[in-house]
Amino acid sequence: MKSVVGRNYAMDKSDAELIGHIGFGHSVEVNKALEKRVLITGAGSYIGESFREYAAVHYGSLKIDTMDMKDGAWREKDFSNYDIVFHVAGIAHADVGKVDDDVKEKYYAVNTDLAVEACKKAKAEGVKEFIFMSSMIVYGDSAPYGKEKIIDENTVPKAANFYGDSKLQADVAVRELAEESFQVIVLRPPMIYGKGSKGNYPTLAKFARKLPLFPNVENQRSMLHIDNLCEFLCKIMLVDKMQENAVVLIPQNAQWTKTSQMVKEIAEVRGKKIRIKGGILKLGVKLGGKMPGKIGRLVNKAFGNYAYDHKISVYPNINYQIVSLTESIKRTEGELHADE
């Protein structure tokens, strides 16, 4: 009998264990005078490089190094000189429709095994804090067009595919390694976008530049601009004291995004005219979302609902939602830069 590819860290866990401790549980204080040495495990990543560059400009007390994880040389690196290990290495989302077991195994080897090994090494060598980039994908796919999906502090993670499960397994495993002298922060951000980002945003931008019409569809999606994420990362790294040994934090933009509105704003920033129309275009989205296979998945990914309750993304004394949706589009399309 053919074995099933996967890992078992989340097996037999209670709902509470899968959810984790959402938020700090208390009002924290950010001390910008603190000096912290940070090691980013995963050189060359979009998030890691953006964070390093942002911190260099805005938070000079964070001394940041990066380390490549693509070969085994990292295992010889001494982690003991660092206060924080920020683990960003991973394989990003791909089309999960038809994938063989070898590809699935690669996802688990990188997204799960590598994260757990890095966390264990950090703990063994005296690092005080481990920050892991999990993902909203641990909560499954977006709801299909016309159906609501708002995730709150009581929503139990339930991955819909091997990619989501590879992140969830690591999410659970690294939290279990936490103790009083070794604190773990897991981040479950929604879609991250910004200048130079990959994924869904460049596709929407292409639509905005090339299409004369776009469907006017009501939907709600949580997103996170890279500058808001970087501000959040800098501040949580400078928190004076964290009472819980392991917490799950969920940063997002202050506003939910409506796909058609975002496309319209991208077009405006680009100086293009695009008409947002209902009628037959809206009907096309409705029918497309019901189609089986890749077309249905793509339509629901673009126009479905997938949002976090705003309450779980608010942290007293941590003001990180510094860039509005409109300004974030200007920065992403190149009109503004992070230091303006």
Sequence and secondary structure as in RCSB ss.txt:
>XXXX:A:sequence
MKSVVGRNYAMDKSDAELIGHIGFGHSVEVNKALEKRVLITGAGSYIGESFREYAAVHYGSLKIDTMDMKDGAWR
EKDFSNYDIVFHVAGIAHADVGKVDDDVKEKYYAVNTDLAVEACKKAKAEGVKEFIFMSSMIVYGDSAPYGKEKI
IDENTVPKAANFYGDSKLQADVAVRELAEESFQVIVLRPPMIYGKGSKGNYPTLAKFARKLPLFPNVENQRSMLH
IDNLCEFLCKIMLVDKMQENAVVLIPQNAQWTKTSQMVKEIAEVRGKKIRIKGGILKLGVKLGGKMPGKIGRLVN
KAFGNYAYDHKISVYPNINYQIVSLTESIKRTEGELHADE
>XXXX:A:secstr
        TTTT  HHHHH  BS SS   B TT  EEEEEESTT HHHHHHHHHHHHH TTEEEEEE  SSGGGG
GS  TT SEEEE         SS  HHHHHHHIIIIIIIHHHHHHHHHHTT SEEEEE  GGGG S B TT   E
E TT     SSHHHHHHHHHHHHHHHT BTTBEEEEE   EEE TT  SHHHHHHHHHHH SEEE     B EEE
HHHHHHHHHHHHTBS  SSSEEEE    SS B HHHHHHHHHHHTT   EEE HHHHHHHHHHHTSSHHHHHHHH
HHHSBBEE GGGG BTTB    S HHHHHHHHTTSS TT 
